[in-house]
Amino acid sequence: MRIDSVQSEMHRLQGVVLFFVLSSVAAGLATPLNGNKCESVKVDELLPKLPNITPGINDTPQTGPICGEGSCCSESYETSLSIYSQSSLEKFVKESVLKVASIIETRAKKFDEIFRNMMESSKREFHDMFERTYGKIYLQNSEVFSDFFNELETYYKKGSVRLSETMDSFFGILYQKMFTVINSQYSFDDSYMQCVHNHMLELKPFGDVPHKLTQQLTRSFVATRTFYKSLMRAVEILREVPNLRLDERCLNDLTRMQLCGVCRQEMGVGPCSSYCSDTVTVCLKRHLQLSDSWDTFVSAIEKVADRLNGPYNVDAVVEPLNIKISEAIMNFQEMGVDISKKIQSKCGTSGLKRPKRNADYDSPPDDNPEMEIQQEKVKFNSGKNKKHKKVQEKPEQGPSLEKVIEDIKGKVKSTRLFWDQLRYQYCNNDDMSAALSADGSCWNGTMVGSYKIREFTPDPTETSPLVTGHIYTLSGLSDKLKKAYHGQDVEMIDDTEETFVDGSGSGSGDGDEDNAEDGDDFESDPVFPKKDEVKEPSPPPAVSSTASPPEVIRTSSANRNSMSLTRALIQYLLPMVMVWFGGAIKDLL
């Protein structure tokens, strides 16, 4: 009996101990280990980068405006956290976008610099070779070639001329100049020269050089200019994107994702990676709308770059300009007699002025009563069969245009899917990646657990005028690049004259009033001499002109100047006339 009572007493003691143990465990499960206090919240885990903001930690969990029930962060502190979340994302986006803009801009400007240097080099080589070859005849007419190069440079800089018209005008003027030089023993009036000009196409005095050179120059210059201008316009778009602001819903979601887990005492547990990317997707919904248009633009840039390093290689067209134009002149020289006779048969002799006695002219006027053009071969300083050679090869200086184009192509290509990948890059940056957790057990916005990926469907109505304008501009640039790729003419006036948003432009300018913009002009032309600067070369050439060259008809430039004058009169004089007219009527009344 005694043993039984002792065992019974021991069982009762064990039961009491087990009761207290189970009670303690149950109390521990029902109540946080911190005694329902906020002592475990570490401020340095919340906001280590904003030391100037005074932390506001509640003594006990409250219901916050952003983090909701159980937040240990005060209302004012949650607002501060929201501001921090906004600045963090906006700073990341700005730095990422401006980095891309800087990469493209640096290389585009290098491309522009090399192209301009190439044009200057081509002008100098042209002048040197033509001065050696054609001597005084060239120097007396050098403005024809100077104007030609200026037109090419004006097109590249401002796009205010049509290259096909420029080429037609150049060869038309050169044709008239050559005709008067070859037939220098006669004088021609303006009407006769107009007749000469009218028959140029059918006579083809320069052979097929004008057609081939016009085609090569046009497609190469159009592609070169469109390529450069499109890159610079894309840089402008990139620099404007950081102006997009995040909406309030995004800020609350962003704060809840990044910081509310700590406010609710989930220490050491970061947001789920998919939760982060989904949240940032909503925040960058306007930025993501640029993705398709940007990727299309990138593809267009790549294709034009391939053309520029292939059949549209502008260096291969510009560098031998002196050889090609000299070939055209030699073709004219070779066919000069036949051309002069055909011109006389078509234009008659009524516009010819009787030739003067000249030491260079063997037949006296009385021996040519019918005024028949008797043309002699013009003797230049170098013969037709003499090949033009460069004095010396140009030293290799820095990267070539071809290498820069290839570099640009690679850098732009790397930005494909840039806007789509921006959200993932943010979630993987140094500030976020340390806190991110696998999707199995992580902060999902309400608790620690798994996260179910949300499918984001963009709302087309949720956009901004800035984004809409950029999408339209990128589409317009892609269309222009596509035209340039196919060798078609592209109408893209200089940025100061065209709003690229409308995607339109005219092929003609209003004059040269903007040709002296600071920092945007080609260097002043030191190559081609003016008429009053022409000096007698030594030795002198065999032929000299006794008649002043006829007035050259420049159809396209004359129209532009006329339009410019008319527009100026309407813009400035019309208001003055209307004011005077209104005052006169008032006096009569």
KOLTI-362112 format. One line per 10 residues: number of its first residue (from 1); their letters; for each residue x, y, z of C-alpha. Coordinates in pm, 1 decimal. Layout:
<atoms>
NUM> A> X Y Z | ...
</atoms>
This chain:
<atoms>
1> MRIDSVQSEM> 0.0 0.0 0.0 | 274.0 240.3 86.6 | 453.1 181.7 -241.2 | 132.5 237.1 -435.4 | 66.4 570.1 -264.7 | 418.3 694.2 -342.0 | 378.7 602.9 -711.5 | 40.9 774.0 -724.7 | 190.1 1091.2 -576.4 | 468.4 1091.3 -834.3
11> HRLQGVVLFF> 217.3 1059.2 -1122.0 | 29.4 1361.5 -988.9 | 349.7 1570.3 -975.3 | 440.2 1470.5 -1332.6 | 94.7 1576.4 -1448.7 | 131.0 1917.3 -1282.2 | 472.9 1969.6 -1442.6 | 343.0 1860.3 -1785.3 | 49.1 2100.4 -1749.5 | 276.5 2395.1 -1679.7
21> VLSSVAAGLA> 506.1 2299.1 -1969.2 | 218.7 2272.7 -2215.5 | 71.5 2598.6 -2082.9 | 402.5 2775.8 -2139.6 | 432.6 2636.1 -2494.5 | 75.3 2738.7 -2573.7 | 140.4 3087.4 -2436.3 | 456.0 3111.2 -2644.8 | 266.1 3018.5 -2961.5 | -15.2 3260.3 -2893.2
31> TPLNGNKCES> 207.1 3558.1 -2803.6 | 518.2 3692.4 -2990.1 | 847.1 3626.8 -2820.0 | 897.6 3997.2 -2783.1 | 596.5 4024.1 -2560.5 | 384.4 4192.5 -2834.6 | 633.8 4478.7 -2845.9 | 828.7 4637.1 -3133.8 | 1169.9 4601.8 -2971.8 | 1293.9 4363.5 -3242.0
41> VKVDELLPKL> 1256.5 4616.8 -3527.8 | 1604.2 4728.0 -3635.5 | 1610.5 5072.7 -3782.4 | 1934.3 5010.9 -3973.4 | 1762.5 4729.8 -4166.9 | 1485.4 4967.1 -4265.4 | 1655.5 5280.3 -4378.9 | 2035.1 5272.5 -4368.3 | 2071.6 5529.2 -4647.7 | 1864.4 5810.0 -4497.4
51> PNITPGINDT> 2030.3 5894.8 -4166.4 | 1874.6 6243.1 -4160.2 | 1523.5 6102.5 -4110.4 | 1433.2 6037.0 -3747.6 | 1294.8 5682.3 -3717.6 | 942.2 5650.5 -3583.6 | 896.1 5306.4 -3424.2 | 579.0 5230.0 -3232.3 | 596.4 5068.3 -2888.9 | 340.1 4813.1 -2999.9
61> PQTGPICGEG> 221.1 4712.7 -3348.1 | -39.1 4944.0 -3499.9 | -232.6 4964.0 -3828.4 | -26.4 5170.6 -4069.6 | -157.2 5353.0 -4381.7 | 78.9 5156.0 -4608.8 | 197.1 4847.3 -4422.5 | -143.3 4775.2 -4270.4 | -216.9 4578.3 -3953.1 | 73.2 4486.3 -3727.1
71> SCCSESYETS> 310.7 4762.4 -3838.7 | 570.6 4881.2 -3596.1 | 645.9 5186.0 -3811.6 | 464.5 5508.6 -3731.7 | 246.6 5678.0 -3994.4 | 500.7 5954.1 -4056.8 | 781.1 5699.8 -4081.4 | 588.8 5494.3 -4338.8 | 550.8 5813.6 -4542.9 | 926.9 5866.4 -4523.3
81> LSIYSQSSLE> 981.1 5507.8 -4632.5 | 751.7 5568.1 -4929.5 | 957.9 5871.4 -5034.2 | 1273.7 5663.3 -5005.0 | 1124.7 5384.1 -5218.6 | 1026.3 5635.5 -5486.3 | 1367.5 5801.7 -5498.0 | 1540.2 5463.2 -5502.4 | 1352.8 5338.8 -5810.9 | 1359.4 5672.8 -5992.7
91> KFVKESVLKV> 1733.3 5706.2 -5932.7 | 1793.9 5357.6 -6069.0 | 1584.0 5420.4 -6381.0 | 1745.3 5758.1 -6443.5 | 2099.7 5625.2 -6410.9 | 2024.4 5324.2 -6633.0 | 1855.8 5527.3 -6907.8 | 2110.8 5809.4 -6907.5 | 2391.8 5554.8 -6925.5 | 2246.2 5418.4 -7248.5
101> ASIIETRAKK> 2196.2 5775.9 -7377.1 | 2558.8 5863.3 -7301.1 | 2692.2 5551.4 -7474.2 | 2495.6 5622.3 -7792.9 | 2562.8 5997.1 -7790.6 | 2939.9 5958.1 -7746.9 | 2965.9 5725.3 -8043.3 | 2725.9 5924.6 -8260.6 | 2935.2 6238.9 -8205.8 | 3250.3 6046.1 -8294.7
111> FDEIFRNMME> 3079.1 5933.3 -8613.8 | 2990.3 6295.5 -8692.6 | 3344.5 6414.8 -8622.7 | 3504.7 6154.8 -8849.3 | 3256.7 6226.0 -9128.9 | 3324.0 6601.5 -9117.5 | 3699.5 6544.5 -9120.0 | 3655.6 6314.4 -9416.9 | 3467.0 6586.9 -9606.0 | 3738.4 6841.6 -9531.5
121> SSKREFHDMF> 4005.3 6598.1 -9647.8 | 3811.6 6524.1 -9966.9 | 3779.4 6897.3 -10044.6 | 4151.7 6952.3 -10003.0 | 4242.9 6656.1 -10219.0 | 3993.0 6771.2 -10479.6 | 4139.3 7121.9 -10489.3 | 4499.8 7002.8 -10500.9 | 4439.3 6760.2 -10785.2 | 4224.2 6997.4 -10993.5
131> ERTYGKIYLQ> 4471.4 7281.8 -10950.7 | 4753.0 7057.6 -11074.1 | 4545.3 6915.9 -11358.5 | 4342.4 7207.8 -11489.9 | 4537.7 7506.7 -11366.5 | 4391.1 7851.0 -11431.6 | 4072.0 7720.4 -11591.2 | 3987.8 7546.3 -11264.0 | 4089.4 7840.4 -11045.8 | 3870.3 8076.6 -11247.6
141> NSEVFSDFFN> 3570.1 7846.4 -11196.3 | 3647.1 7702.9 -10854.1 | 3326.0 7847.7 -10705.7 | 3130.2 7583.0 -10899.2 | 3304.7 7307.1 -10705.1 | 3304.9 7502.7 -10380.2 | 2926.9 7545.9 -10406.7 | 2891.3 7175.5 -10477.9 | 3073.8 7074.3 -10160.1 | 2883.7 7336.9 -9960.5
151> ELETYYKKGS> 2555.2 7189.2 -10081.7 | 2663.2 6841.2 -9971.9 | 2758.7 6975.4 -9629.4 | 2434.4 7172.3 -9601.8 | 2235.8 6859.3 -9673.8 | 2419.7 6661.4 -9408.0 | 2384.4 6939.0 -9151.8 | 2032.3 7065.3 -9213.8 | 1867.1 6849.1 -9478.5 | 1732.2 7162.8 -9645.8
161> VRLSETMDSF> 1835.5 7062.0 -9997.7 | 1755.4 6768.3 -10222.1 | 2065.7 6584.6 -10331.7 | 1920.1 6487.7 -10668.5 | 1856.7 6856.2 -10741.8 | 2202.8 6944.7 -10612.8 | 2366.0 6696.8 -10848.4 | 2154.1 6810.9 -11145.0 | 2238.8 7173.1 -11072.4 | 2611.0 7099.2 -11034.4
171> FGILYQKMFT> 2646.2 6909.5 -11361.0 | 2422.7 7165.1 -11537.3 | 2648.6 7450.7 -11429.8 | 2963.5 7250.4 -11503.8 | 2823.4 7170.3 -11848.8 | 2768.5 7537.4 -11930.3 | 3110.1 7633.8 -11793.9 | 3282.1 7361.1 -11994.3 | 3095.1 7461.4 -12310.8 | 3206.8 7823.7 -12282.9
181> VINSQYSFDD> 3567.8 7724.4 -12203.7 | 3592.3 7482.7 -12495.4 | 3434.5 7741.6 -12726.5 | 3611.0 8036.9 -12568.4 | 3660.8 8213.3 -12902.9 | 3288.3 8297.4 -12901.2 | 3055.4 8488.0 -12671.5 | 2706.5 8354.1 -12593.8 | 2406.0 8544.3 -12469.6 | 2178.2 8415.2 -12192.5
191> SYMQCVHNHM> 1908.1 8281.2 -12425.2 | 2164.4 8080.4 -12619.9 | 2305.4 7933.7 -12296.1 | 1954.4 7842.8 -12187.5 | 1919.1 7649.5 -12513.9 | 2252.5 7481.8 -12444.3 | 2127.7 7384.1 -12099.5 | 1798.4 7246.2 -12234.8 | 1977.1 6989.2 -12451.2 | 2216.5 6860.2 -12187.6
201> LELKPFGDVP> 2026.2 6543.0 -12096.7 | 1993.9 6417.6 -12452.0 | 2358.0 6493.2 -12536.0 | 2500.4 6332.9 -12219.4 | 2824.2 6531.4 -12233.6 | 2967.3 6364.0 -11922.0 | 2878.2 6010.2 -12018.9 | 2717.8 5799.6 -11745.1 | 2921.6 5960.3 -11464.6 | 2642.0 6197.8 -11347.1
211> HKLTQQLTRS> 2387.1 5915.2 -11322.3 | 2617.0 5680.2 -11132.1 | 2762.6 5947.5 -10907.0 | 2419.7 6091.7 -10826.6 | 2290.1 5747.7 -10730.3 | 2593.7 5666.2 -10517.0 | 2611.8 6004.2 -10343.9 | 2238.9 6025.1 -10280.0 | 2191.6 5687.6 -10118.2 | 2516.5 5714.5 -9918.1
221> FVATRTFYKS> 2451.6 6067.2 -9789.4 | 2084.9 5994.5 -9716.2 | 2175.8 5682.2 -9517.5 | 2464.3 5859.7 -9339.1 | 2257.0 6159.7 -9236.0 | 1950.0 5954.6 -9138.6 | 2171.0 5723.5 -8931.5 | 2336.3 6008.3 -8740.0 | 2024.1 6220.7 -8692.2 | 1819.8 5919.9 -8577.0
231> LMRAVEILRE> 2080.9 5831.5 -8315.8 | 2086.0 6187.2 -8180.4 | 1706.1 6204.3 -8173.3 | 1696.9 5875.3 -7982.6 | 1939.5 6025.4 -7730.2 | 1698.6 6316.4 -7680.0 | 1414.9 6071.4 -7613.8 | 1622.7 5881.0 -7359.3 | 1710.7 6202.7 -7176.7 | 1343.3 6294.9 -7148.4
241> VPNLRLDERC> 1222.2 5956.1 -7015.4 | 1336.3 6016.3 -6652.9 | 1078.2 6297.0 -6640.7 | 808.0 6029.1 -6610.3 | 678.9 6024.5 -6252.2 | 557.2 5724.6 -6051.7 | 192.9 5726.5 -5941.0 | 73.0 5695.7 -5578.2 | -47.1 5337.7 -5616.4 | 299.2 5236.6 -5732.0
251> LNDLTRMQLC> 464.9 5410.5 -5436.6 | 248.3 5229.2 -5181.4 | 303.2 4891.1 -5350.4 | 676.2 4957.1 -5378.0 | 705.4 5049.5 -5008.5 | 497.0 4748.2 -4905.7 | 721.2 4520.2 -5108.8 | 1056.9 4664.1 -5002.4 | 1013.7 4771.3 -4639.5 | 685.1 4662.6 -4482.0
261> GVCRQEMGVG> 817.3 4315.3 -4403.2 | 1065.8 4468.6 -4161.3 | 801.0 4703.9 -4018.9 | 595.1 4395.5 -3938.8 | 886.7 4228.6 -3758.8 | 973.8 3977.5 -4033.3 | 1344.4 4028.3 -3970.2 | 1596.1 3873.5 -4206.8 | 1331.1 3774.1 -4460.6 | 1333.3 3967.8 -4788.1
271> PCSSYCSDTV> 1060.6 4008.1 -5052.0 | 1002.8 3730.0 -5300.6 | 1190.0 3786.9 -5627.2 | 875.7 3744.0 -5839.8 | 689.2 3976.2 -5604.6 | 956.9 4239.8 -5663.5 | 946.5 4213.0 -6045.2 | 565.2 4219.9 -6049.6 | 557.9 4530.8 -5831.2 | 820.0 4714.7 -6037.5
281> TVCLKRHLQL> 634.4 4615.0 -6355.9 | 330.8 4808.7 -6235.9 | 550.7 5104.2 -6143.1 | 721.7 5111.1 -6485.2 | 408.2 5042.5 -6689.3 | 455.3 5364.7 -6891.0 | 822.0 5292.7 -6951.5 | 735.1 4943.6 -7076.3 | 511.6 5094.8 -7344.4 | 828.5 5213.4 -7518.5
291> SDSWDTFVSA> 967.5 4860.5 -7547.9 | 825.8 4750.4 -7886.2 | 893.3 5084.3 -8060.0 | 1248.3 5095.9 -7922.5 | 1326.6 4739.8 -8032.8 | 1197.9 4817.2 -8384.3 | 1420.9 5125.8 -8390.7 | 1721.4 4916.7 -8281.7 | 1663.5 4671.1 -8567.4 | 1639.3 4957.9 -8817.6
301> IEKVADRLNG> 1967.9 5109.3 -8693.4 | 2140.2 4771.5 -8731.3 | 2025.8 4732.3 -9091.6 | 2133.6 5082.2 -9196.4 | 2470.4 5026.1 -9024.6 | 2519.5 4716.9 -9241.8 | 2440.8 4925.2 -9550.7 | 2686.3 5198.1 -9447.4 | 2962.9 4940.4 -9411.3 | 2857.3 4780.4 -9739.1
311> PYNVDAVVEP> 2709.6 4922.7 -10060.5 | 2633.8 5265.9 -9908.6 | 2985.0 5325.5 -9777.0 | 3005.9 5705.0 -9785.1 | 3384.4 5709.2 -9753.0 | 3415.9 5501.6 -10069.6 | 3202.3 5759.7 -10252.2 | 3342.3 6085.4 -10113.5 | 3712.6 6004.5 -10121.1 | 3737.8 5954.4 -10501.9
321> LNIKISEAIM> 3510.9 6248.5 -10591.2 | 3801.8 6426.3 -10756.5 | 3870.4 6126.5 -10981.8 | 3505.6 6077.3 -11078.0 | 3435.2 6442.5 -11156.4 | 3762.2 6465.7 -11349.0 | 3651.9 6162.1 -11548.8 | 3328.0 6343.4 -11632.6 | 3522.8 6649.2 -11751.1 | 3749.8 6433.2 -11965.2
331> NFQEMGVDIS> 3444.5 6268.9 -12121.3 | 3317.1 6614.1 -12216.0 | 3657.7 6710.9 -12354.6 | 3664.3 6399.0 -12569.7 | 3315.7 6459.4 -12712.1 | 3347.3 6838.8 -12721.7 | 3353.3 6876.8 -13103.2 | 3047.0 6659.6 -13160.9 | 2857.7 6827.2 -12877.7 | 2935.1 7177.1 -13009.4
341> KKIQSKCGTS> 2811.6 7083.5 -13355.9 | 2492.6 6928.6 -13221.2 | 2430.0 7237.0 -13008.6 | 2469.8 7463.4 -13311.5 | 2228.3 7249.0 -13511.6 | 1969.1 7274.5 -13236.3 | 2026.9 7629.5 -13110.5 | 2141.8 7799.0 -13432.3 | 2381.2 8093.9 -13444.5 | 2152.3 8383.2 -13352.8
351> GLKRPKRNAD> 2282.8 8390.2 -12997.9 | 2645.5 8378.6 -13101.9 | 2845.8 8697.6 -13094.8 | 3106.0 8739.3 -13368.7 | 3442.5 8616.1 -13246.2 | 3716.2 8862.7 -13175.9 | 4066.9 8850.2 -13315.0 | 4269.4 8651.4 -13071.2 | 4621.3 8525.5 -13070.9 | 4489.6 8190.8 -12956.5
361> YDSPPDDNPE> 4243.6 8173.6 -13245.3 | 4401.8 8071.1 -13574.4 | 4119.4 8155.9 -13819.3 | 4026.8 8522.5 -13863.6 | 3654.9 8607.8 -13838.8 | 3633.7 8669.0 -14216.2 | 3726.0 8304.0 -14279.6 | 3418.6 8189.7 -14082.5 | 3126.2 8394.9 -14220.6 | 2863.9 8134.0 -14123.4
371> MEIQQEKVKF> 2963.9 8159.8 -13757.7 | 3031.5 7787.1 -13743.6 | 3172.7 7683.7 -13410.8 | 3530.1 7573.1 -13459.3 | 3643.4 7412.8 -13142.2 | 3995.2 7320.9 -13049.6 | 4100.6 7064.8 -12798.1 | 4170.6 7227.5 -12464.5 | 4516.3 7136.3 -12340.1 | 4527.0 7074.2 -11968.7
381> NSGKNKKHKK> 4830.9 7035.3 -11748.4 | 4787.4 6658.7 -11751.2 | 4651.5 6443.0 -12029.4 | 4345.7 6220.4 -12025.9 | 4545.4 5902.1 -12017.8 | 4744.9 6013.1 -11719.5 | 4611.8 5844.5 -11408.3 | 4547.4 6066.2 -11110.1 | 4751.4 5957.2 -10815.6 | 4751.5 6077.8 -10461.1
391> VQEKPEQGPS> 5058.9 6263.0 -10352.9 | 5084.2 6042.9 -10047.5 | 4869.0 5804.1 -9858.7 | 4674.8 5951.4 -9570.5 | 4817.0 5847.8 -9234.3 | 4592.8 5635.7 -9020.1 | 4451.5 5864.7 -8753.0 | 4218.3 5718.3 -8493.5 | 3930.3 5480.8 -8565.7 | 3788.1 5471.0 -8916.4
401> LEKVIEDIKG> 3427.1 5551.4 -8995.1 | 3369.8 5183.8 -9063.9 | 3490.9 5081.6 -8716.8 | 3281.1 5348.0 -8545.1 | 2970.4 5233.2 -8733.6 | 3036.0 4874.4 -8626.8 | 3082.4 4989.5 -8267.0 | 2757.5 5186.2 -8276.9 | 2575.9 4887.4 -8419.8 | 2698.9 4664.1 -8136.5
411> KVKSTRLFWD> 2615.7 4912.3 -7860.5 | 2267.4 4986.7 -7994.7 | 2200.9 4616.2 -8048.0 | 2277.8 4550.7 -7681.1 | 1987.7 4778.7 -7583.0 | 1727.9 4549.1 -7739.8 | 1477.7 4449.5 -7466.4 | 1626.7 4726.2 -7250.6 | 1287.9 4852.9 -7130.7 | 1156.0 4501.9 -7072.4
421> QLRYQYCNND> 1461.9 4400.7 -6868.1 | 1470.7 4718.6 -6659.5 | 1238.8 4577.2 -6390.3 | 1450.7 4264.0 -6344.8 | 1769.5 4466.9 -6331.9 | 1625.1 4677.0 -6051.1 | 1529.1 4369.5 -5849.5 | 1879.5 4228.8 -5901.3 | 2076.2 4542.4 -5815.5 | 2299.6 4548.6 -5508.7
431> DMSAALSADG> 2043.6 4720.8 -5284.0 | 1768.1 4471.3 -5358.9 | 1941.4 4140.3 -5426.8 | 2074.7 4109.3 -5069.3 | 1720.5 4123.9 -4932.7 | 1548.4 3908.2 -5195.4 | 1450.0 3554.2 -5101.0 | 1347.3 3253.0 -5304.0 | 978.8 3230.2 -5377.6 | 933.9 2933.1 -5142.4
441> SCWNGTMVGS> 954.6 3126.3 -4813.4 | 972.6 3504.1 -4843.3 | 780.9 3823.6 -4782.7 | 483.7 3827.8 -5022.2 | 325.4 4156.1 -4912.8 | 112.4 4018.8 -4631.2 | 310.4 3744.2 -4464.2 | 612.6 3518.8 -4495.1 | 526.9 3238.1 -4731.0 | 507.8 3156.4 -5100.6
451> YKIREFTPDP> 416.2 3405.8 -5371.0 | 184.1 3347.0 -5665.2 | 300.8 3530.1 -5977.3 | 52.8 3784.2 -6108.1 | -8.7 3832.3 -6476.8 | 25.9 4198.1 -6564.6 | -197.0 4323.2 -6844.2 | -111.5 4679.6 -6949.0 | -399.8 4921.3 -6977.5 | -365.3 5113.0 -7306.3
461> TETSPLVTGH> -554.1 5406.6 -7156.9 | -294.8 5448.9 -6881.5 | -34.5 5646.3 -7071.6 | 104.7 5998.0 -7088.3 | 150.1 6252.4 -7368.9 | 526.7 6220.7 -7324.4 | 523.3 5844.4 -7386.0 | 274.9 5873.8 -7672.1 | 495.9 6133.2 -7839.8 | 809.3 5922.2 -7796.9
471> IYTLSGLSDK> 640.7 5613.5 -7939.8 | 528.3 5814.6 -8241.3 | 874.1 5962.4 -8286.7 | 1049.2 5625.1 -8264.5 | 807.1 5482.7 -8519.9 | 877.4 5777.7 -8750.4 | 1253.9 5731.8 -8714.5 | 1220.8 5360.7 -8790.9 | 1026.9 5441.2 -9108.4 | 1292.9 5690.8 -9219.3
481> LKKAYHGQDV> 1569.7 5440.2 -9150.7 | 1377.8 5179.7 -9350.2 | 1360.7 5419.6 -9647.5 | 1730.5 5495.0 -9617.7 | 1804.3 5122.1 -9608.8 | 1621.1 5077.1 -9938.9 | 1803.8 5371.0 -10098.4 | 1500.6 5600.6 -10100.1 | 1501.9 5972.4 -10031.1 | 1435.0 6070.2 -9669.5
491> EMIDDTEETF> 1284.0 6400.6 -9566.9 | 1431.5 6487.6 -9230.1 | 1488.4 6857.8 -9179.6 | 1724.0 6974.8 -8906.7 | 1590.7 6939.2 -8552.0 | 1548.4 7315.4 -8517.8 | 1318.5 7319.6 -8821.2 | 1124.1 6996.1 -8779.5 | 928.3 6857.6 -8487.7 | 1011.3 6491.8 -8520.6
501> VDGSGSGSGD> 686.2 6398.0 -8352.1 | 486.7 6469.2 -8665.2 | 719.4 6252.4 -8873.3 | 700.5 6485.8 -9170.6 | 919.8 6739.1 -9342.1 | 974.3 6913.8 -9667.4 | 1262.8 6862.3 -9898.9 | 1344.0 7230.0 -9938.4 | 1456.1 7499.6 -9699.5 | 1375.1 7864.4 -9667.0
511> GDEDNAEDGD> 1719.6 8000.0 -9723.3 | 2047.9 8010.6 -9545.7 | 1958.1 8228.3 -9251.2 | 2048.6 7951.6 -9006.6 | 2372.8 7849.3 -9173.8 | 2589.0 8025.7 -8916.2 | 2466.5 7850.4 -8603.0 | 2732.2 7835.3 -8336.3 | 2901.5 7501.5 -8305.0 | 2706.3 7333.7 -8586.3
521> DFESDPVFPK> 2869.8 7466.3 -8901.5 | 3138.0 7295.7 -9101.1 | 3465.4 7479.1 -9087.1 | 3484.7 7789.0 -9302.0 | 3601.1 7690.1 -9646.9 | 3978.5 7753.1 -9665.0 | 4022.2 7533.7 -9971.5 | 3854.0 7686.0 -10273.9 | 3976.8 8035.7 -10370.9 | 3744.1 8318.8 -10458.3
531> KDEVKEPSPP> 3766.0 8482.8 -10798.7 | 3960.6 8782.1 -10672.2 | 4205.8 8547.7 -10498.6 | 4301.7 8360.0 -10814.8 | 4670.0 8395.9 -10892.8 | 4848.2 8313.1 -11212.3 | 4978.7 7957.9 -11186.1 | 5320.1 7865.3 -11318.1 | 5349.4 7751.6 -11589.5 | 5037.6 7907.4 -11741.6
541> PAVSSTASPP> 4784.7 7679.1 -11911.2 | 4756.3 7667.3 -12288.4 | 4402.0 7804.5 -12308.0 | 4254.3 8119.6 -12160.0 | 3902.3 8247.7 -12197.2 | 3850.3 8580.9 -12372.1 | 3484.5 8600.4 -12287.2 | 3331.1 8625.9 -11943.5 | 3132.7 8311.5 -11854.7 | 2757.8 8339.9 -11904.6
551> EVIRTSSANR> 2521.0 8381.7 -11614.9 | 2454.2 8045.4 -11460.5 | 2090.7 7957.5 -11405.9 | 2033.8 7799.9 -11065.0 | 1673.9 7694.7 -11061.9 | 1645.2 7534.0 -10721.7 | 1837.2 7795.7 -10522.4 | 1659.9 8079.3 -10700.2 | 1326.8 7934.7 -10600.3 | 1439.5 7904.4 -10242.8
561> NSMSLTRALI> 1559.9 8261.7 -10228.3 | 1239.0 8383.0 -10390.0 | 1029.7 8188.4 -10143.3 | 1238.3 8320.7 -9855.3 | 1194.6 8684.0 -9970.8 | 821.5 8641.8 -10025.0 | 777.3 8484.0 -9685.5 | 974.5 8761.5 -9518.6 | 765.3 9032.3 -9689.0 | 442.0 8866.0 -9582.1
571> QYLLPMVMVW> 563.6 8808.3 -9227.0 | 700.4 9154.8 -9156.8 | 534.4 9400.2 -9395.5 | 178.3 9267.4 -9395.2 | 112.4 9353.2 -9027.5 | 238.6 9708.9 -9087.1 | 11.1 9748.2 -9391.2 | -287.4 9617.6 -9195.5 | -221.8 9859.6 -8910.0 | -193.6 10152.6 -9151.8
581> FGGAIKDLL> -505.3 10042.5 -9338.1 | -700.7 10009.2 -9013.8 | -587.8 10355.1 -8898.9 | -692.5 10509.9 -9229.8 | -1041.3 10360.7 -9205.2 | -1070.2 10481.8 -8846.5 | -981.9 10838.4 -8955.6 | -1246.2 10827.9 -9228.8 | -1509.9 10718.2 -8980.3
</atoms>
